[in-house]
Amino acid sequence: MRKRLFQIISITIGIGLIIKLSGDILRLLKAGDKVKLAEKRVWMLEKEKKDLLEKRQYYQTPEFIEEEARNKLNMARPGETIVILPPNLEEILGKQKQNSFPPLPNWKKWWKLFF
């Protein structure tokens, strides 16, 4: 009887330890995943920082400043003239886009769709 009681207590303690250790192992694995996620986020932020520094350097170049002055502020160098074309230039000139193919009848469109 004593031997049987000792076996039951040993098995119960063993099962409890297995459950406890399994939980600890699972927690460690989740912590490892969090570390990998944090490392990936750090890598992405470093890449974004690098890209932003490159953009900042480009935005400080004289070429960019001149381009922005010409395109957005409509400025020009001395001796140059600015020509602003209307957005509907083709309509004003009377040009229309011409389709090289005549429109297909509906029955041919259906035929192509199914066959």
Backbone as a chain_set.jsonl record, in Angstrom:
{"seq": "MRKRLFQIISITIGIGLIIKLSGDILRLLKAGDKVKLAEKRVWMLEKEKKDLLEKRQYYQTPEFIEEEARNKLNMARPGETIVILPPNLEEILGKQKQNSFPPLPNWKKWWKLFF", "coords": {"N": [[0.81, -1.181, 0.0], [1.927, 1.245, 0.82], [3.963, 1.472, -1.004], [2.527, 1.725, -3.345], [1.195, 4.163, -2.89], [3.42, 5.846, -2.833], [4.253, 5.595, -5.506], [2.079, 6.769, -6.852], [2.213, 9.392, -5.876], [4.756, 10.086, -6.837], [4.357, 9.905, -9.617], [2.397, 11.881, -9.944], [3.821, 14.177, -9.134], [5.822, 14.095, -11.085], [4.286, 14.453, -13.458], [3.316, 17.0, -12.931], [5.745, 18.454, -12.94], [6.516, 18.055, -15.607], [4.452, 19.418, -16.945], [4.883, 22.016, -15.977], [7.537, 22.533, -16.888], [7.088, 22.313, -19.646], [5.438, 24.507, -20.075], [7.267, 26.554, -19.441], [9.174, 26.174, -21.468], [7.604, 26.728, -23.721], [7.054, 29.425, -23.241], [9.642, 30.486, -23.467], [10.123, 29.979, -26.183], [8.213, 31.652, -27.352], [9.232, 34.1, -26.49], [11.609, 34.129, -27.916], [10.574, 34.388, -30.505], [9.501, 36.945, -30.277], [11.822, 38.414, -29.99], [13.019, 37.995, -32.498], [11.119, 39.278, -34.089], [11.383, 41.892, -33.141], [14.042, 42.39, -33.914], [13.746, 42.314, -36.679], [12.083, 44.521, -37.039], [13.804, 46.554, -36.148], [15.757, 46.362, -38.141], [14.238, 47.133, -40.378], [13.588, 49.762, -39.658], [16.14, 50.893, -39.584], [16.779, 50.699, -42.279], [14.828, 52.38, -43.348], [15.662, 54.761, -42.174], [18.129, 55.094, -43.447], [17.249, 55.44, -46.095], [15.801, 57.826, -45.792], [17.852, 59.576, -45.067], [19.324, 59.579, -47.439], [17.428, 60.746, -49.149], [17.25, 63.25, -47.944], [19.817, 64.241, -48.438], [19.678, 64.393, -51.229], [17.625, 66.251, -51.556], [18.9, 68.539, -50.758], [20.61, 69.202, -52.741], [21.836, 71.338, -55.376], [20.699, 70.821, -57.889], [18.177, 69.66, -57.388], [16.94, 71.762, -56.042], [16.867, 73.716, -58.052], [15.246, 72.399, -59.917], [12.808, 72.177, -58.506], [12.242, 74.901, -58.186], [11.835, 75.63, -60.815], [9.697, 73.918, -61.659], [7.607, 74.019, -59.692], [7.438, 76.614, -58.741], [7.465, 78.136, -60.963], [9.699, 79.572, -61.864], [12.499, 81.054, -63.581], [15.714, 81.129, -65.183], [17.725, 84.068, -65.709], [17.034, 85.563, -68.811], [15.659, 83.418, -69.867], [12.48, 82.276, -71.085], [9.249, 81.591, -69.862], [6.983, 79.126, -70.735], [3.718, 78.252, -70.54], [1.639, 75.658, -71.033], [-1.766, 74.918, -71.816], [-3.811, 72.498, -70.076], [-5.617, 71.119, -71.714], [-4.669, 70.933, -74.378], [-4.75, 69.379, -76.76], [-7.467, 69.327, -77.307], [-7.975, 72.0, -77.831], [-6.46, 72.42, -80.119], [-7.848, 70.825, -81.834], [-7.347, 68.209, -82.267], [-8.014, 64.773, -82.136], [-8.064, 61.638, -80.527], [-7.602, 58.849, -82.511], [-9.126, 55.805, -83.178], [-7.752, 52.883, -84.432], [-9.095, 50.581, -84.972], [-12.365, 49.642, -85.866], [-15.324, 49.724, -83.774], [-16.452, 46.629, -82.37], [-19.337, 44.627, -83.155], [-21.924, 43.771, -80.787], [-22.594, 41.003, -80.769], [-20.259, 39.796, -81.676], [-18.49, 40.423, -79.657], [-19.587, 38.941, -77.55], [-19.254, 36.419, -78.629], [-16.438, 36.201, -78.693], [-15.994, 36.28, -75.991], [-17.059, 33.868, -74.986], [-16.034, 31.872, -76.673]], "CA": [[0.0, 0.0, 0.0], [2.827, 2.389, 0.877], [4.676, 1.528, -2.262], [1.552, 2.208, -4.315], [1.004, 5.583, -2.598], [4.651, 6.508, -3.255], [4.229, 5.622, -6.967], [1.068, 7.751, -7.267], [2.759, 10.719, -5.579], [5.872, 10.302, -7.766], [3.779, 10.138, -10.946], [1.739, 13.183, -9.894], [4.882, 15.194, -9.136], [6.448, 14.034, -12.414], [3.38, 15.083, -14.426], [3.334, 18.436, -12.627], [7.007, 19.009, -13.437], [6.468, 18.056, -17.077], [3.565, 20.512, -17.356], [5.57, 23.27, -15.652], [8.655, 22.703, -17.815], [6.528, 22.546, -20.983], [5.008, 25.909, -20.098], [8.466, 27.387, -19.489], [9.753, 26.04, -22.811], [6.725, 27.464, -24.625], [7.275, 30.846, -22.982], [10.933, 30.829, -24.053], [9.98, 30.009, -27.641], [7.493, 32.882, -27.692], [10.163, 35.205, -26.278], [12.515, 34.109, -29.072], [9.839, 34.959, -31.634], [9.403, 38.389, -30.056], [13.147, 38.975, -30.261], [13.186, 38.002, -33.953], [10.249, 40.328, -34.604], [12.006, 43.17, -32.791], [15.216, 42.544, -34.773], [13.261, 42.645, -38.023], [11.599, 45.904, -36.98], [14.994, 47.406, -36.073], [16.357, 46.352, -39.474], [13.403, 47.938, -41.27], [13.736, 51.161, -39.266], [17.455, 51.333, -40.035], [16.692, 50.867, -43.728], [14.043, 53.592, -43.568], [16.522, 55.883, -41.801], [19.099, 55.245, -44.523], [16.536, 56.016, -47.237], [15.485, 59.216, -45.49], [19.09, 60.356, -45.138], [19.639, 59.746, -48.859], [16.496, 61.738, -49.689], [17.631, 64.558, -47.424], [20.981, 64.694, -49.193], [19.239, 64.748, -52.571], [16.831, 67.48, -51.484], [19.776, 69.67, -50.496], [21.474, 69.451, -53.896], [21.4, 72.464, -56.217], [19.861, 70.348, -58.998], [16.808, 69.51, -56.9], [16.406, 73.094, -55.734], [16.55, 74.354, -59.325], [14.097, 71.701, -60.505], [11.611, 72.588, -57.773], [11.973, 76.304, -58.501], [11.291, 75.699, -62.18], [8.428, 73.205, -61.822], [6.538, 74.381, -58.764], [7.357, 78.056, -58.534], [7.482, 78.756, -62.293], [10.813, 80.505, -61.949], [13.403, 80.784, -64.687], [16.985, 81.844, -65.134], [17.682, 85.304, -66.51], [17.12, 85.346, -70.248], [14.753, 82.349, -70.289], [11.051, 82.607, -71.035], [8.422, 80.488, -69.376], [5.827, 78.822, -71.57], [2.782, 77.385, -69.816], [0.659, 75.106, -71.964], [-3.003, 74.527, -71.144], [-3.904, 71.034, -69.95], [-6.444, 70.552, -72.783], [-4.051, 71.419, -75.606], [-5.24, 68.614, -77.919], [-8.84, 69.758, -77.583], [-7.891, 73.339, -78.407], [-5.927, 72.293, -81.475], [-8.791, 70.067, -82.641], [-6.886, 66.842, -82.48], [-8.703, 63.753, -81.368], [-7.456, 60.32, -80.628], [-8.299, 58.027, -83.493], [-9.006, 54.359, -83.0], [-7.426, 52.236, -85.694], [-10.029, 49.484, -85.169], [-13.757, 50.032, -85.635], [-15.889, 48.961, -82.651], [-17.042, 45.338, -82.721], [-20.736, 44.474, -82.77], [-22.1, 43.057, -79.521], [-22.596, 39.553, -80.909], [-18.869, 39.355, -81.794], [-17.907, 40.524, -78.319], [-20.059, 37.776, -76.8], [-18.626, 35.247, -79.231], [-15.063, 36.165, -78.203], [-16.019, 36.032, -74.56], [-17.342, 32.467, -74.687], [-15.345, 30.898, -77.527]], "C": [[0.869, 1.266, 0.0], [3.57, 2.583, -0.436], [3.771, 2.11, -3.345], [1.321, 3.707, -4.14], [2.218, 6.384, -3.054], [4.699, 6.633, -4.79], [3.251, 6.684, -7.465], [1.592, 9.165, -7.037], [3.898, 11.047, -6.54], [5.361, 10.627, -9.166], [3.122, 11.513, -10.996], [2.77, 14.307, -9.927], [5.573, 15.243, -10.501], [5.598, 14.717, -13.468], [3.351, 16.589, -14.202], [4.595, 19.103, -13.135], [7.034, 19.082, -14.959], [5.614, 19.211, -17.58], [4.254, 21.858, -17.13], [6.714, 23.534, -16.626], [8.171, 22.961, -19.24], [6.077, 23.994, -21.113], [6.195, 26.856, -20.188], [9.119, 27.353, -20.87], [8.925, 26.819, -23.818], [6.918, 28.968, -24.464], [8.605, 31.309, -23.575], [10.87, 30.9, -25.577], [9.254, 31.271, -28.085], [8.39, 34.103, -27.519], [11.162, 35.285, -27.43], [11.853, 34.691, -30.309], [9.722, 36.472, -31.491], [10.734, 39.067, -30.351], [13.377, 39.051, -31.771], [12.34, 39.102, -34.579], [10.847, 41.706, -34.325], [13.24, 43.424, -33.656], [14.809, 42.927, -36.195], [12.781, 44.09, -38.07], [12.766, 46.884, -36.925], [15.65, 47.495, -37.443], [15.566, 47.239, -40.424], [13.533, 49.424, -40.934], [15.098, 51.709, -39.676], [17.462, 51.567, -41.539], [15.927, 52.146, -44.056], [14.881, 54.834, -43.239], [17.536, 56.162, -42.908], [18.452, 55.897, -45.743], [16.225, 57.491, -47.007], [16.722, 60.107, -45.528], [19.499, 60.598, -46.583], [18.729, 60.78, -49.493], [16.875, 63.132, -49.226], [18.836, 65.1, -48.169], [20.587, 65.128, -50.597], [18.474, 66.064, -52.558], [17.683, 68.714, -51.234], [20.693, 69.981, -51.675], [20.948, 70.622, -54.712], [20.499, 72.028, -57.373], [18.401, 70.226, -58.562], [16.179, 70.869, -56.645], [16.018, 73.813, -57.023], [15.32, 73.721, -59.968], [12.795, 72.116, -59.821], [11.249, 74.036, -58.083], [11.354, 76.432, -59.881], [9.885, 75.096, -62.259], [7.311, 73.735, -60.936], [6.375, 75.883, -58.593], [7.362, 78.844, -59.837], [8.555, 79.835, -62.405], [11.7, 80.108, -63.115], [14.697, 81.547, -64.455], [16.861, 83.124, -65.949], [17.885, 84.989, -67.993], [16.221, 84.224, -70.75], [13.316, 82.846, -70.232], [10.286, 81.362, -70.619], [7.225, 80.342, -70.292], [4.958, 77.843, -70.796], [1.711, 76.946, -70.805], [-0.604, 74.719, -71.202], [-3.102, 73.001, -71.081], [-4.707, 70.383, -71.075], [-5.949, 71.021, -74.147], [-4.578, 70.693, -76.84], [-6.652, 69.042, -78.298], [-8.844, 71.128, -78.251], [-7.413, 73.269, -79.842], [-6.837, 71.48, -82.387], [-8.337, 68.654, -82.932], [-7.668, 65.909, -81.578], [-7.963, 62.442, -81.533], [-8.285, 59.479, -81.58], [-8.046, 56.553, -83.19], [-8.74, 53.735, -84.347], [-8.385, 51.083, -85.992], [-11.46, 49.99, -84.948], [-14.331, 49.201, -84.478], [-16.569, 47.682, -83.14], [-18.52, 45.328, -82.354], [-20.84, 43.615, -81.499], [-22.032, 41.54, -79.68], [-21.174, 39.007, -81.045], [-18.161, 39.43, -80.443], [-18.317, 39.321, -77.473], [-19.402, 36.498, -77.322], [-17.191, 35.081, -78.737], [-15.007, 35.827, -76.718], [-16.175, 34.542, -74.256], [-16.553, 31.46, -75.516], [-13.981, 31.363, -77.834]], "O": [[0.589, 2.227, -0.717], [3.772, 3.703, -0.905], [4.22, 2.905, -4.17], [1.256, 4.443, -5.125], [2.07, 7.477, -3.599], [5.135, 7.659, -5.313], [3.562, 7.419, -8.401], [1.438, 10.036, -7.893], [3.994, 12.18, -7.01], [5.881, 11.527, -9.825], [3.271, 12.234, -11.983], [2.608, 15.278, -10.666], [5.872, 16.325, -11.008], [6.117, 15.476, -14.286], [3.359, 17.366, -15.157], [4.535, 20.195, -13.7], [7.52, 20.057, -15.531], [5.994, 19.905, -18.523], [4.21, 22.736, -17.993], [6.845, 24.647, -17.135], [8.781, 23.747, -19.965], [6.306, 24.632, -22.14], [6.149, 27.846, -20.918], [9.564, 28.382, -21.378], [9.48, 27.499, -24.681], [6.943, 29.7, -25.454], [8.686, 32.406, -24.127], [11.486, 31.771, -26.19], [9.633, 31.892, -29.078], [8.318, 35.041, -28.313], [11.521, 36.377, -27.871], [12.493, 35.407, -31.079], [9.833, 37.199, -32.478], [10.766, 40.168, -30.9], [13.874, 40.06, -32.27], [12.792, 39.784, -35.499], [10.815, 42.584, -35.187], [13.465, 44.555, -34.088], [15.452, 43.762, -36.832], [13.046, 44.802, -39.039], [12.731, 47.927, -37.578], [16.056, 48.577, -37.868], [16.148, 48.008, -41.19], [13.583, 50.257, -41.839], [15.201, 52.869, -40.073], [18.076, 52.519, -42.021], [16.329, 52.906, -44.938], [14.812, 55.839, -43.947], [17.777, 57.316, -43.264], [19.031, 56.796, -46.353], [16.368, 58.309, -47.915], [16.653, 61.255, -45.967], [19.966, 61.684, -46.926], [19.184, 61.604, -50.286], [16.831, 64.086, -50.003], [18.881, 66.285, -48.5], [21.104, 66.123, -51.105], [18.651, 66.898, -53.447], [17.228, 69.832, -51.477], [21.475, 70.93, -51.613], [19.742, 70.87, -54.737], [19.626, 72.788, -57.793], [17.497, 70.642, -59.286], [15.021, 71.1, -56.991], [14.966, 74.448, -57.088], [14.457, 74.421, -60.499], [11.794, 72.375, -60.49], [10.07, 74.361, -58.228], [10.455, 77.246, -60.094], [8.987, 75.691, -62.853], [6.178, 73.882, -61.395], [5.273, 76.361, -58.326], [7.273, 80.072, -59.826], [8.318, 80.893, -62.987], [11.661, 78.969, -63.581], [14.764, 82.475, -63.649], [15.973, 83.237, -66.794], [18.792, 84.246, -68.368], [16.037, 84.092, -71.96], [12.979, 83.723, -69.437], [10.636, 80.239, -70.979], [6.535, 81.317, -70.59], [5.397, 76.75, -70.439], [0.971, 77.769, -71.344], [-0.524, 74.246, -70.069], [-2.547, 72.3, -71.926], [-4.501, 69.205, -71.365], [-6.744, 71.461, -74.977], [-4.827, 71.328, -77.865], [-6.988, 69.109, -79.48], [-9.648, 71.376, -79.15], [-7.921, 73.994, -80.698], [-6.62, 71.449, -83.598], [-8.918, 67.982, -83.784], [-7.944, 66.215, -80.418], [-7.323, 62.187, -82.553], [-9.509, 59.408, -81.468], [-6.912, 56.124, -82.976], [-9.44, 54.034, -85.314], [-8.484, 50.648, -87.14], [-11.734, 50.68, -83.966], [-13.867, 48.088, -84.232], [-17.189, 47.668, -84.204], [-18.922, 45.942, -81.366], [-19.941, 42.833, -81.192], [-21.474, 40.857, -78.822], [-20.893, 37.897, -80.594], [-17.323, 38.584, -80.132], [-17.492, 38.748, -76.762], [-19.042, 35.611, -76.548], [-16.767, 33.975, -78.404], [-14.077, 35.167, -76.255], [-15.503, 34.014, -73.371], [-16.414, 30.307, -75.107], [-13.241, 30.68, -78.542]]}, "num_chains": 1, "name": "protein.A"}
